[in-house]
Amino acid sequence: MGQFLLAFDSLGGVLAPSLGIATSNTIEAYLAYLLFKYLNLDKRLSNIKDVFGLLAMIIFILQPFSALMGVSNLWFFNIIKPQAISHVIFNWWFGNTMGQLLVTPMLLTLYFNWQKITIKALIFTIVSFIFYAYLLEITLNIDNATLLVSLTLPLTIYLSTRNLSYATISIFVLVSVSMLMNYFNTGTFSHAHNSYDNLIDLNFFVLSHIVLALLVGVLFRQKEEAIKALHSIAHYDPLTGLPNRHLLHEEIHHPIYIYEKYGQQSSICFIDLNKLKEINDTLGHHVGDEALKKIAHGIKGIIRPTDTLLRLGGDEFLLILSNITPEETEKQLKKCLEVISQPISCSGGSLTVSVSIGVANCPHDGTDAEVLINAADKAMYIAKTSEKEHIVYTQAGNASANISA
């Protein structure tokens, strides 16, 4: 509808060619939709393939199609002469490519990232770049496209590393303000002396900003995602999602810290599942993995938000109960025993496992990470060698008799 109104006004109210141009632009939009699906491009522009796919689609497919269809429509209705066709096609393609490169990435990034955009930051970005464009174009009267690019590109690239949406908005503001200011001053949309210079300057400005902003923004985002993924792989168990051994010392320093600052006790519980190897050998590792996930989920569901459950590897876990008395520890571990001793429904059928738990107390067993872990580990080994006892406390932190399931 917008294209129809624009053509209708530009062609002096002639209906048929206006409808033809609007129809070709509608087909162009549908063609873009089909190409995105066919090429399997992500509309979020999440990687380099999507960026190059969008740019190539606009420059080499959509705008050539639009120009050819539009100019053919004008020629059919005798609005342009045959000798002017190549000239009009070039201007149509060149000008519309600039507009689509300017607007499309901005709309896509705004649509898919609007949750990360704040009104205050958006207004600040727009106002800042309006002022900056005014300073360059009017106050300093810079009319060299290369110099303008060198003065504005670093800012838009920096913005693209922070938020790609703001970068595309800033480019749109720079181009729009530059064109409007020059139009009010000279009656044209560019400092250039002819239409070809006008188109070349604008496209040079838009292409350099859009391409570099998109590439830098996407690469920076991919780098951040890769760092997060590596951090997750390095510090979290991929099977259960629990913190792994690499976070052990970081997590165990918390109970030491709260004792040193507030004098509060904590319990370090070394947990070992006794029948997991047997399940892996008889039913397969996939069944053992399924049982591990369900046990980890069960324990995670009954501990407090302030407590931490880690998987150390294999069938070993460490449970850190912060700010808790030995009596409360006993109650909490009984709940863990109840959860673990429940039959587990897996693809291998209904399974049961037994557990051995060794408990150390901070500060009674020490205020050093290695000392506390070793104390809990030794207590767990004692529980494992006993046929009846499932929870064993260290001598220093023993608040009650050993517990049997």
C-alpha positions, 0 to 999 in steps of 0.5 A: 500500500505504501509503495502504491501511494508513493508511485501514484503520487510520483507518476501524477495519479496514474493508476495502472503503473502504480498498481504494477509497481506496488504488486512487484514490490509485494512479490519482492517481499514474498520472494525474500520470505521464501529465500530466507526459508530456502537458504535456512537463514536466521532472521535474528542475524545470529551468525556471519552466514545470515549477515552475508545471506541478507546482504547478498539477497538484497544486492543481487536478487531482491533489488535487481528483481524490483528494478527490472519489474518496476522499470518494465512496468514503466516502459510498458505504459510508455512512461519512459523511453526504451533508450532510458531503460538502462539508466533508470534500472541502475538508479532504481537498483542503486537507490533502493539497495541503499534504502533496503540495506539501511532499514532491513537490518535495523528492523530485524534487530529491533524486532528480535532484540526489543527486550534488551532495548530501554527507552532511555538508551534509545532516546540517548542514542538518537539524540546523540547521533542527531547532534553528532551529525549536525556538528559534522555536517553543519558546524564543521561543514564536512562534505567529504564522504570518506572523511565522514565515514572515518569520523562516524564509523568507529562509533557505530562499530563500538555500538555494535559490540554493545548492542547491534540494534543501537548501532543500526539505529545510529546509522539510520539517524546519521544518514537521515539527518545528513540527507535532511540537513543538506536538503534544507540547505541546498534543495538536494539530499547530498553535497554531490553535484550530480545524481550519480555522485549522490547515489555513490556517496550515500551507498558508500556511507551506508554499505561501509557502516552497515556491513562493518557494524553487522560483521563486528556485532555478530562476531562479537556476539558469537565470541561472547556466546562461545566464551559462555559455552566454554565456561559452562563446559568447563565448570558444569557437568553436562549430564546433570547440569550441576557445578563440577569439580572445577567449581569445587574450591570456589563453592567450598570457600563460601562456608569458610567465609560465613564462619570467619565473618559470622561464626556460622557452622556448615556441613560438607557432605561427600556422597557416593552412589554404591550400585551405579557401576553394577547398573552400567555394567548390566543395563548399559551406561545410558540407563546409569546416566538416566538414574544419575540425572534423576537422583541429582534432580531429586536431591536438588529438589529438597535442598535449600536455595543456599545449599550447593550440590556438585557432581565430582565425577562418576557416582560421586557428589558433594553437598555443601549445607551452609549455615546449618547446625549438626542437628539440622544437617542430620534432618536434611540428610535423612531427606536425601536418603529418602529421595535416593532410596526411592525406586527410580523409573528408568528405561531399564525398569525400576531401579534402586541404589544405595548411598554412602555419605561422609560428613565434615563440619566447618569449623570443627573439622577445619577451616581449610578447603582441602582439609574439609574435603579430605575429612568428608571423603574419609568419613564417606569411605568408612560408611562405604566399607560398612554394610549397615551405616549409610551416613558417617560423621567425622569425630570432630563434627559428630552430633549424633550416632551414625545413621543407618538407612 
